[in-house]
């Protein structure tokens, strides 16, 4: 790893210098321009860009580490100590990571700090605790023999991670080749320094910057890599199992987006449902909102005020009071604007927003479409917005039918004070993860699941990226989060509780 770049932050949210190495976490050549999202997309710095040859070097390093200093050669208790130490180091430098995320991705500083980075720390700590608790099973057969099952690491695992959540999580026994998004590599490169400082053996984690068609493709094709976890677009995701099938049939985990429904019934706590409904760049975000006719007008009025508030507080992610940042880069900005233009002539009504915010940067006004039909493209295709569609429904059965009218099966959200109905609808909706009276509040100990296309084998993988439990089961899981209706008084609330 050669060369460094120091960014001098002088912002309201963070003041200080952050230094990252600009090379690969092995060897590299060439460069990638990293652009700032906070203003006009200006170039921040250039980083080394990897090639297929660099992936080969990373695989060699990872295999050597797996066979000599990691995997079954390193006790789980020792792996747990190192992962915990890494979590402590991230926590020590949490403001630096949040600043890099705000600079690199355009996320609001406080959201990056208290959601993304804090979540990464919690995940590291949770799986550090599991490192020495992966156990097997003895099976009695007959009096002349016995059999036993043991869970073994995959070996070398490829991680191709997205731009909106670029923090990886290290799990037990495997060595990692990580390709961060070429759009947002800074936090991953900062993590490399902490991996060294924590004392991980060389080759356990390898970070190769680069483009999908070179570094990403090489990771999916290299036969010594036993597993690949990919999060990204459906178009690219289709290529990953194809490459696996044509090489060593490596295990593949895909998480390719969502068009998650939110179903709000007449008896829902209106203010609560309005505050949980979101407008953001996340695959599980509730981009399709179905509201029962009895509270449709009231919900729309309140949600409109939320959108207006976000519009008033759109701007620099480092500025106090900012609630809504920019799209991540020019291509995504153009894509969202194009979807807004597609929705207008097909009968959907732009209730608010629907255009650029300001004259500089990749800012888009929070947009609400009404009078939408389930068949419209803006109702069917992932926009990764700030765009929501709101549709009225009459009956529970109608809501379920409309909500399930999608190829996606990642997440869903239900708001009702009738807990029996909440559970019933959560089970009826075709989504791997369901929230009742909340949205997108996750825990490291709870799997994030997905059903249907375009997600493949996502169990235990969305947060930690490499599953702890390697047992292959014949039925997929489904996760349901229930927010309890009773009041918790401030003196009783855990400071870390959502």
C-alpha positions as CSV (number, residue, x, y, z in Angstrom):
1,X,0.0,0.0,0.0
2,X,1.8,3.2,-1.2
3,X,0.9,6.8,-1.2
4,X,-1.4,8.7,1.2
5,X,-4.0,11.4,1.0
6,X,-5.0,13.7,3.8
7,X,-8.3,15.5,3.7
8,X,-8.6,18.5,5.9
9,X,-12.1,18.8,7.3
10,X,-13.2,22.3,8.5
11,X,-16.9,21.8,8.8
12,X,-19.5,22.4,11.4
13,X,-19.9,18.7,12.1
14,X,-16.3,17.7,12.1
15,X,-12.9,19.5,12.2
16,X,-9.7,17.6,11.7
17,X,-7.4,15.8,9.3
18,X,-8.1,12.2,8.0
19,X,-5.4,10.4,6.2
20,X,-5.9,7.3,4.1
21,X,-3.6,5.2,2.0
22,X,-4.4,5.6,-1.7
23,X,-3.0,2.3,-2.9
24,X,-4.5,-1.2,-2.7
25,X,-4.3,-3.2,0.4
26,X,-1.8,-5.3,-1.6
27,X,-0.2,-4.0,-4.8
28,X,-1.7,-1.8,-7.5
29,X,-1.3,0.6,-10.4
30,X,-3.4,3.2,-12.2
31,X,-5.9,5.5,-10.4
32,X,-9.6,6.2,-9.7
33,X,-10.9,9.7,-9.2
34,X,-12.9,10.0,-6.0
35,X,-15.4,12.9,-6.1
36,X,-17.0,14.9,-3.4
37,X,-20.8,14.7,-3.2
38,X,-21.3,17.7,-1.0
39,X,-21.2,20.3,-3.7
40,X,-20.6,20.0,-7.4
41,X,-18.9,16.6,-7.6
42,X,-15.4,18.0,-7.7
43,X,-12.5,15.5,-7.5
44,X,-11.2,14.9,-4.0
45,X,-8.3,12.7,-4.8
46,X,-7.1,9.8,-7.0
47,X,-6.6,6.3,-5.8
48,X,-4.8,3.2,-7.2
49,X,-7.1,1.0,-9.3
50,X,-6.7,-2.7,-9.3
51,X,-6.5,-5.2,-12.1
52,X,-7.1,-8.9,-12.6
53,X,-3.5,-9.4,-11.7
54,X,-4.0,-7.7,-8.4
55,X,-7.0,-9.9,-7.6
56,X,-4.7,-12.9,-8.3
57,X,-2.2,-11.5,-5.9
58,X,-4.9,-11.0,-3.3
59,X,-6.2,-14.5,-3.7
60,X,-2.7,-15.9,-3.2
61,X,-2.3,-13.8,0.0
62,X,-5.7,-14.8,1.3
63,X,-5.1,-18.5,0.6
64,X,-1.7,-18.4,2.4
65,X,-3.3,-16.7,5.4
66,X,-6.2,-19.1,5.5
67,X,-3.8,-22.1,5.5
68,X,-1.3,-20.8,7.9
69,X,-2.5,-18.0,10.3
70,X,-6.3,-17.9,10.1
71,X,-9.2,-20.2,9.5
72,X,-8.8,-23.5,11.4
73,X,-5.2,-22.5,12.3
74,X,-6.4,-19.6,14.5
75,X,-8.6,-20.4,17.6
76,X,-12.0,-18.8,17.6
77,X,-11.2,-17.0,20.8
78,X,-8.2,-15.3,19.2
79,X,-10.3,-14.3,16.2
80,X,-12.9,-12.9,18.5
81,X,-10.2,-10.8,20.3
82,X,-9.0,-9.3,17.0
83,X,-12.5,-8.5,15.8
84,X,-13.4,-6.8,19.1
85,X,-10.2,-4.8,18.9
86,X,-11.1,-3.7,15.4
87,X,-14.5,-2.6,16.7
88,X,-12.8,-0.6,19.5
89,X,-10.6,1.1,16.9
90,X,-13.5,2.0,14.7
91,X,-15.3,3.4,17.7
92,X,-12.3,5.5,18.6
93,X,-12.2,7.0,15.1
94,X,-16.0,7.1,14.6
95,X,-16.0,10.8,13.7
96,X,-13.4,10.3,11.0
97,X,-15.4,7.5,9.4
98,X,-18.6,9.5,9.5
99,X,-16.7,12.4,7.9
100,X,-15.4,10.2,5.1
101,X,-18.9,8.9,4.5
102,X,-20.4,12.4,4.4
103,X,-17.6,13.4,2.0
104,X,-17.6,10.3,-0.1
105,X,-21.3,9.2,-0.2
106,X,-23.0,12.5,0.6
107,X,-24.7,11.0,3.7
108,X,-25.8,13.4,6.5
109,X,-22.9,13.3,9.0
110,X,-25.1,12.4,12.0
111,X,-26.8,9.6,10.1
112,X,-23.5,8.1,9.0
113,X,-22.2,8.3,12.6
114,X,-25.2,7.1,14.6
115,X,-26.6,4.6,12.0
116,X,-24.0,3.2,9.6
117,X,-20.8,3.4,11.6
118,X,-22.4,2.6,14.9
119,X,-24.2,-0.3,13.3
120,X,-20.9,-1.6,11.9
121,X,-19.3,-1.5,15.3
122,X,-22.2,-3.4,16.9
123,X,-22.0,-6.0,14.1
124,X,-18.3,-6.6,14.6
125,X,-18.8,-7.0,18.3
126,X,-21.7,-9.4,18.0
127,X,-19.8,-11.7,15.6
128,X,-16.7,-11.4,17.7
129,X,-18.7,-13.1,20.4
130,X,-19.7,-15.9,18.0
131,X,-16.1,-16.6,16.9
132,X,-15.5,-19.3,19.5
133,X,-19.0,-20.7,19.6
134,X,-19.4,-22.3,16.2
135,X,-20.1,-25.9,17.2
136,X,-20.8,-29.2,15.5
137,X,-23.1,-32.1,16.2
138,X,-22.7,-35.8,16.9
139,X,-25.2,-38.2,15.3
140,X,-25.8,-41.6,16.8
141,X,-26.2,-44.2,14.0
142,X,-25.4,-47.7,15.2
143,X,-23.3,-49.4,17.9
144,X,-20.4,-50.0,15.5
145,X,-19.9,-46.4,14.4
146,X,-20.9,-42.8,14.9
147,X,-20.9,-39.7,12.7
148,X,-20.4,-36.0,13.4
149,X,-21.0,-32.7,11.7
150,X,-18.7,-29.8,11.9
151,X,-19.0,-26.3,10.5
152,X,-16.0,-25.2,8.5
153,X,-15.1,-21.9,7.0
154,X,-15.5,-21.5,3.2
155,X,-11.9,-20.4,2.8
156,X,-11.4,-17.3,0.6
157,X,-14.5,-15.2,0.2
158,X,-15.0,-12.3,-2.2
159,X,-17.0,-9.3,-1.1
160,X,-18.3,-6.8,-3.6
161,X,-20.0,-4.1,-1.6
162,X,-22.2,-1.1,-2.6
163,X,-21.7,2.6,-2.4
164,X,-24.5,3.3,0.1
165,X,-23.3,0.9,2.8
166,X,-19.5,0.4,2.1
167,X,-18.5,-0.8,5.6
168,X,-17.7,-4.6,5.5
169,X,-18.1,-6.9,8.4
170,X,-15.6,-9.7,9.1
171,X,-17.0,-13.1,10.2
172,X,-15.4,-16.3,11.5
173,X,-12.6,-18.3,9.9
174,X,-12.7,-16.9,6.3
175,X,-10.2,-14.7,4.6
176,X,-11.6,-11.7,2.6
177,X,-11.0,-10.1,-0.7
178,X,-13.0,-6.9,-0.6
179,X,-13.9,-4.7,-3.6
180,X,-15.5,-1.5,-2.4
181,X,-17.5,0.6,-4.8
182,X,-15.3,2.7,-7.0
183,X,-17.7,5.5,-6.2
184,X,-17.1,5.4,-2.4
185,X,-13.9,3.6,-1.4
186,X,-12.6,5.9,1.2
187,X,-14.0,4.3,4.4
188,X,-12.8,0.9,3.3
189,X,-9.3,2.2,2.8
190,X,-9.4,3.8,6.2
191,X,-10.5,0.5,7.6
192,X,-7.4,-1.1,6.2
193,X,-5.2,1.0,8.5
194,X,-7.2,-0.2,11.5
195,X,-7.0,-3.8,10.4
196,X,-3.3,-3.6,10.5
197,X,-3.4,-1.7,13.9
198,X,-5.6,-4.4,15.4
199,X,-3.1,-7.0,14.5
200,X,-4.8,-9.2,11.9
201,X,-2.3,-11.4,10.1
202,X,-1.3,-10.2,6.6
203,X,-3.6,-11.6,3.9
204,X,-6.7,-12.1,6.2
205,X,-8.3,-9.0,4.7
206,X,-7.3,-7.7,1.2
207,X,-8.9,-4.6,-0.3
208,X,-8.7,-4.2,-4.1
209,X,-10.1,-0.9,-5.5
210,X,-11.4,-1.1,-9.0
211,X,-14.2,-1.3,-11.4
212,X,-16.8,-4.0,-11.6
213,X,-15.9,-5.2,-15.1
214,X,-12.3,-5.8,-14.1
215,X,-11.8,-6.4,-10.4
216,X,-15.4,-7.5,-9.7
217,X,-15.4,-9.9,-12.6
218,X,-12.1,-11.3,-11.6
219,X,-13.4,-12.0,-8.1
220,X,-16.4,-13.9,-9.5
221,X,-14.3,-15.9,-11.9
222,X,-11.3,-16.9,-9.7
223,X,-11.8,-20.6,-8.8
224,X,-9.8,-20.4,-5.6
225,X,-12.5,-18.1,-4.2
226,X,-15.2,-20.4,-2.6
227,X,-17.9,-17.8,-2.0
228,X,-18.9,-14.4,-3.3
229,X,-21.3,-11.9,-1.6
230,X,-22.5,-9.2,-4.0
231,X,-24.8,-6.3,-3.3
232,X,-25.7,-4.1,-6.2
233,X,-27.8,-3.8,-9.4
234,X,-29.9,-6.7,-10.7
235,X,-28.2,-6.3,-14.1
236,X,-24.8,-6.9,-12.6
237,X,-26.0,-9.4,-10.1
238,X,-27.2,-11.8,-12.9
239,X,-23.5,-12.1,-14.0
240,X,-22.3,-13.3,-10.7
241,X,-24.0,-16.8,-10.6
242,X,-23.2,-17.1,-14.3
243,X,-19.5,-16.7,-13.6
244,X,-19.8,-19.1,-10.7
245,X,-21.4,-21.7,-12.8
246,X,-18.8,-21.4,-15.5
247,X,-15.9,-21.8,-13.0
248,X,-16.0,-23.6,-9.6
249,X,-19.7,-23.3,-8.7
250,X,-18.8,-21.1,-5.8
251,X,-21.5,-20.3,-3.3
252,X,-23.2,-17.0,-4.2
253,X,-25.1,-14.5,-2.1
254,X,-26.9,-11.7,-3.9
255,X,-28.9,-8.8,-2.6
256,X,-30.0,-6.8,-5.6
257,X,-32.4,-4.2,-4.3
258,X,-36.0,-3.8,-3.4
259,X,-39.3,-2.0,-3.9
260,X,-40.5,-2.4,-0.4
261,X,-44.2,-1.8,0.5
262,X,-45.5,0.0,3.5
263,X,-49.1,-0.7,4.4
264,X,-50.9,1.8,6.7
265,X,-54.3,0.8,8.1
266,X,-57.0,3.2,9.3
267,X,-56.3,2.3,12.9
268,X,-52.6,3.1,12.7
269,X,-51.0,5.7,15.0
270,X,-50.9,8.4,12.3
271,X,-48.0,10.5,13.5
272,X,-45.9,7.3,14.1
273,X,-46.5,6.0,10.7
274,X,-45.7,9.3,9.1
275,X,-42.4,9.6,10.9
276,X,-41.3,6.0,10.1
277,X,-42.1,6.4,6.4
278,X,-38.8,7.3,4.7
279,X,-37.3,8.9,1.7
280,X,-33.8,7.7,1.2
281,X,-31.1,5.8,-0.7
282,X,-31.6,2.3,0.8
283,X,-32.8,-1.0,-0.8
284,X,-35.2,-1.7,2.0
285,X,-36.7,1.8,2.1
286,X,-40.4,1.9,1.9
287,X,-40.8,3.4,-1.6
288,X,-44.4,2.1,-2.2
289,X,-46.8,3.4,0.4
290,X,-50.3,2.0,0.6
291,X,-52.8,3.9,2.8
292,X,-56.3,2.8,3.8
293,X,-59.0,5.2,2.5
294,X,-60.1,6.3,6.0
295,X,-56.8,8.1,6.8
296,X,-55.5,8.7,3.3
297,X,-56.0,12.4,3.2
298,X,-54.7,12.9,6.7
299,X,-51.6,10.8,6.1
300,X,-50.9,12.6,2.8
301,X,-51.2,16.0,4.4
302,X,-48.8,15.1,7.2
303,X,-46.3,13.2,4.9
304,X,-46.3,16.2,2.6
305,X,-45.2,18.4,5.5
306,X,-42.4,15.9,6.2
307,X,-41.3,16.2,2.6
308,X,-41.4,20.0,2.8
309,X,-39.3,19.8,5.9
310,X,-36.7,17.7,4.2
311,X,-36.7,20.1,1.3
312,X,-36.1,23.0,3.6
313,X,-33.3,21.1,5.3
314,X,-31.6,19.8,2.1
315,X,-27.9,20.7,1.8
316,X,-24.4,20.1,3.0
317,X,-24.2,16.8,4.9
318,X,-21.8,18.5,7.4
319,X,-24.1,21.4,8.3
320,X,-26.2,21.3,11.5
321,X,-29.9,20.8,10.7
322,X,-29.3,19.1,7.3
323,X,-31.7,16.1,7.0
324,X,-31.5,15.3,3.3
325,X,-28.3,15.1,1.3
326,X,-27.5,14.6,-2.4
327,X,-27.7,11.6,-4.7
328,X,-24.4,9.8,-4.7
329,X,-23.2,10.8,-8.1
330,X,-24.2,12.2,-11.5
331,X,-25.4,8.9,-13.0
332,X,-27.7,8.2,-10.1
333,X,-29.0,11.8,-10.2
334,X,-29.8,11.4,-13.9
335,X,-31.5,8.1,-13.2
336,X,-33.8,9.4,-10.6
337,X,-34.8,12.5,-12.7
338,X,-35.5,10.1,-15.6
339,X,-37.8,8.0,-13.4
340,X,-39.7,11.2,-12.3
341,X,-40.1,12.2,-16.0
342,X,-41.3,8.6,-16.8
343,X,-44.0,8.8,-14.1
344,X,-45.5,12.1,-15.2
345,X,-47.0,11.2,-18.6
346,X,-48.4,7.9,-17.4
347,X,-51.1,9.3,-15.1
348,X,-49.2,9.6,-11.9
349,X,-49.5,13.0,-10.2
350,X,-46.4,14.8,-8.8
351,X,-47.9,15.9,-5.5
352,X,-44.7,17.6,-4.3
353,X,-41.1,17.9,-5.5
354,X,-40.3,16.2,-8.8
355,X,-37.3,18.4,-9.8
356,X,-33.8,19.4,-8.9
357,X,-33.1,21.1,-5.7
358,X,-30.9,24.2,-6.2
359,X,-28.5,24.7,-9.1
360,X,-25.4,22.8,-8.0
361,X,-24.7,19.3,-6.9
362,X,-26.8,16.2,-7.1
363,X,-29.7,17.3,-5.0
364,X,-33.3,16.3,-5.8
365,X,-36.3,17.6,-4.0
366,X,-38.2,14.9,-2.0
367,X,-40.9,13.7,-4.3
368,X,-44.3,12.3,-3.7
369,X,-46.4,10.7,-6.5
370,X,-50.1,10.1,-6.0
371,X,-52.8,8.6,-8.2
372,X,-50.4,5.7,-9.0
373,X,-51.4,2.3,-10.4
374,X,-49.4,-0.8,-9.3
375,X,-48.4,-1.5,-12.9
376,X,-46.6,1.8,-13.5
377,X,-42.8,1.7,-13.8
378,X,-42.4,4.0,-10.9
379,X,-44.4,1.5,-8.9
380,X,-42.5,-1.5,-10.1
381,X,-38.8,-0.5,-10.6
382,X,-36.3,0.4,-7.9
383,X,-35.5,4.1,-8.2
384,X,-33.2,4.5,-5.1
385,X,-34.9,7.8,-4.8
386,X,-36.0,10.4,-2.9
387,X,-39.2,9.3,-4.6
388,X,-42.3,7.7,-2.9
389,X,-45.5,6.6,-4.5
390,X,-48.7,6.7,-2.4
391,X,-51.7,4.6,-3.3
392,X,-55.1,4.3,-1.6
393,X,-56.7,0.9,-0.7
394,X,-60.0,-0.2,0.8
395,X,-59.5,-3.7,2.2
396,X,-56.8,-5.7,3.7
397,X,-57.0,-8.2,0.9
398,X,-56.6,-5.4,-1.7
399,X,-53.5,-4.0,0.1
400,X,-51.9,-7.4,0.2
401,X,-52.5,-8.0,-3.5
402,X,-51.0,-4.7,-4.5
403,X,-48.1,-4.9,-2.1
404,X,-47.2,-8.4,-3.5
405,X,-47.4,-7.1,-7.1
406,X,-43.6,-6.9,-7.5
407,X,-40.6,-9.1,-8.4
408,X,-38.8,-7.9,-5.2
409,X,-39.1,-9.6,-1.9
410,X,-36.7,-7.8,0.4
411,X,-38.8,-6.0,3.1
412,X,-42.2,-4.7,4.1
413,X,-43.7,-2.5,6.8
414,X,-47.1,-2.6,8.4
415,X,-48.7,0.0,10.6
416,X,-51.8,-0.9,12.7
417,X,-52.8,-1.0,16.3
418,X,-54.4,-4.4,15.8
419,X,-51.4,-6.6,16.5
420,X,-53.2,-9.7,15.2
421,X,-53.7,-8.0,11.9
422,X,-50.1,-6.8,11.9
423,X,-48.8,-10.3,12.2
424,X,-51.3,-11.7,9.8
425,X,-50.4,-9.2,7.1
426,X,-46.6,-9.6,7.8
427,X,-47.0,-13.3,7.1
428,X,-49.1,-12.7,3.9
429,X,-46.7,-10.2,2.4
430,X,-44.0,-11.8,0.2
431,X,-41.0,-10.3,1.9
432,X,-38.1,-11.9,3.9
433,X,-38.1,-9.1,6.5
434,X,-41.2,-7.4,7.9
435,X,-41.5,-4.6,10.4
436,X,-44.8,-4.0,12.3
437,X,-45.1,-0.3,13.5
438,X,-41.5,0.5,12.7
439,X,-39.2,0.4,9.7
440,X,-35.6,-0.6,9.1
441,X,-34.5,-0.9,12.7
442,X,-32.2,-3.9,12.7
443,X,-30.2,-5.8,15.2
444,X,-27.0,-7.8,14.6
445,X,-28.5,-10.8,16.3
446,X,-31.5,-10.9,14.0
447,X,-31.1,-12.2,10.4
448,X,-32.1,-9.9,7.5
449,X,-33.9,-12.2,5.1
450,X,-35.3,-11.9,1.6
451,X,-37.6,-13.9,-0.6
452,X,-38.3,-13.9,-4.4
453,X,-36.2,-12.4,-7.2
454,X,-33.8,-10.7,-7.3
455,X,-32.3,-12.0,-4.0
456,X,-30.5,-15.3,-3.7
457,X,-29.5,-17.0,-0.4
458,X,-29.5,-13.7,1.6
459,X,-30.0,-15.4,5.0
460,X,-27.6,-14.1,7.7
461,X,-25.8,-12.1,5.0
462,X,-27.1,-8.6,4.6
463,X,-25.4,-7.2,7.7
464,X,-22.4,-9.5,8.4
465,X,-21.8,-10.5,4.8
466,X,-20.5,-14.0,5.7
467,X,-22.8,-16.3,7.6
468,X,-21.9,-17.7,10.9
469,X,-24.2,-20.7,10.6
470,X,-23.1,-22.7,7.5
471,X,-25.9,-25.2,7.7
472,X,-27.9,-25.3,4.5
473,X,-31.6,-25.6,5.3
474,X,-34.4,-26.7,3.0
475,X,-36.7,-23.7,3.7
476,X,-35.9,-20.0,3.7
477,X,-36.3,-17.9,6.8
478,X,-38.6,-14.9,7.3
479,X,-37.9,-12.3,9.9
480,X,-40.6,-10.2,11.6
481,X,-39.8,-7.2,13.8
482,X,-42.7,-6.2,16.2
483,X,-42.6,-2.7,17.8
484,X,-44.5,-3.0,21.1
485,X,-47.3,-0.6,21.5
486,X,-46.9,0.3,25.2
487,X,-45.0,3.5,26.4
488,X,-41.5,3.1,27.7
489,X,-40.6,5.9,30.0
490,X,-37.3,7.7,29.6
491,X,-35.8,6.3,32.8
492,X,-36.5,2.8,31.5
493,X,-35.2,3.2,28.0
494,X,-31.9,1.7,27.1
495,X,-29.6,4.4,25.5
496,X,-29.0,2.2,22.5
497,X,-32.6,1.3,21.9
498,X,-34.3,2.3,18.6
